Every structure is written in C-alpha cells, then in structure tokens.
Amino acid sequence: MEKTKKIKIFIGLFYLVVICLFLYFFFSKFSFQDLTSYDFIKENRFYLFELKNSNLILLSIIFLFLIILWVFPFLGFGSPVALLGGFIFGKWIGTLIVILGLSIGATFLYLFGNYFLKDLIREKFLNKYKNLEIKFKKSEFIYLLIYRFIGGIPWQLSCLLPTIFNVKVSNFFFATLLGIIPQIFLGVSIGSGLEKIIDQNSDIPSVMDIIFSADIYIPILAFFGLILISFFLRKTFYKN
C-alpha cells in the first residue's frame, strides 16, 4: 500500500511539472488573445497548409508524435486532436493519423498502467466492472472492440481498465484502432468542415452560418446518432 501511494504521488507530481512547463512555454509564445483571434487562426491555417503542401510526410509524423504525447503522458482525450487533425489534414488523412496516434498513445498508457498501477486499478474498479471480466474471457478481442466502440467511460480510465483483465497488448491496440474509427471520423469531419468555412470567409462567420453548413451539421447529426446507438448498447454491455 505504501508503494502504491508513492507511485501515485510520483505520477501526480510528474504530470503537474510537465503540464506546467508546457503551459509556460506555450503561453510565452502565444497569448490567450492570439488564440481567440480569427486573424491569428487564418494566418496560421495558411502557414500549416504551406507546410503540408511542401512536406506532408514530415508534418504527418510530427502531428502523429504529438498525438501520442497528448495521450501519454499528458492524459489527453480524442476530441481536440480529432478536430485539429481534420482542420489540418482533411477527413481521410486526418482520420488515419489521429486514429493511429490515439491507438499508440492508448497502448503506451495501457502498458504503463499494467506495469505500475494494476493493483491499484483492481482495488478501485474490479468489483464495479466484474461482469466485464467474464465477457473478456469469452472473446477478448471482440469484447474489447465493442468496449472501445460504445465508450461511456472517460478515455484515460478506459485505457487503464483492461489491465484488470490481462488482455493481450496486440488485442488492445487493434481493438482500439478499429473501435474508435466512427467517433474519430466524425470529429475529424467537423474539423475539416471548420477549415472550409474559415477558408471561404475573410471575416469571422456567425454561429448560425457555421451550424447550418452541411460540412458541420451532417457530421454533428451523425455524431448524435452514434451517441444514441452507443447509449443503448451500453445498457446491454455493462449490465451485470
């Protein structure tokens, strides 16, 4: 128990230091006013597109690496990088990069949790998710795939819970890779739609112009449809 407490304290301090350093260096370069400026967004969009056109592979690798870091060790989740990936790379390339980055980052987080936090996670969550252990023993990959598709658990915790069930690393990676495709594709599509709107408007568009753009409202409606489907599936999947 004493060892577990020391690990928790170390991890907490590590994340706190890393995040503080990141925020310090980030806001030393950009102010909050810059980040919320429409002109700033348009100018940097132009810069990113010039970079993408001149060296797509390099930018893709950099963005992939940043997504991995975003998930582990920064414990970030998928929505922000999905929107940004769609904004920079468009629907298809953006989806590929974001899904791959999130899957690799999630796998690193799973490995870390399996090595350092397994006993703590079992102590806190085994009783609550005991029914999942039975499901995973029946068909590990299939139930991992369903588990990833329906969500319903915070992203960071969803990466750590499978440590309870001793799932194979390869099954975890590929189930994550396939299971998150629908929601990530829709998030990337919204980001791509926002980029098109900014490209077509020299002045900041109204909220209604953004919402009623087909590039925005279609993936948003599809996303809400996916949430409803996932909601009903969760009722069965997480039922004791």
Buried (B, 14 or more C-beta within 10 A) or exposed (E): EEEEEEBEEEBEEEEEEEEEEEEEEEEEEEEEEBEEBEEBBBEBBEEBBEBBEEEEEEBBEEBBEBBBBBBBBBBBBBBEBBBBBBBBBBBEBBBBBBBBBBBBBBBBBBBBBBEBBBEBBBEBBBEEBEEBEEBBEEEBBEBBBBBBBBBBBEBBEBBBBBBBBEBEEEBBBBBBBBBBBBBBBBBBBBBBBBBBBBEEBEEBBEEEEBEEBEBBBBBBEBBEEBEEEBEEBBEEBBEE
